[in-house]
Amino acid sequence: MLSGTHTVQLEHGFHQNRYAEYYFSLDLDLTKIESKSAFIRTLLSVFNSIKIPFPTLEMSSEKGVKLHAFYF
């Protein structure tokens, strides 16, 4: 256990300030693109494993609301 109660944190000399973070972004599923070519389907399947960055909205209790142009 990394933190436990406040007294345990003080006894071991560390403090973790926990807070919630939420990220909202788009995600593309390239395998849903229909193609008759087996090569194109394979290529789309390979590229589907790579994350394509989109603008991301970050919401947290510490930082508030932030917009990221690209977030990985």
Secondary structure, DSSP 4 states (H G I P E B T S, - for coil): ----SHHHHHHHT-------EEEE-----GGGS--S-HHHHHHHHHHHTSPPP--EEEEETTTEEEEESS--
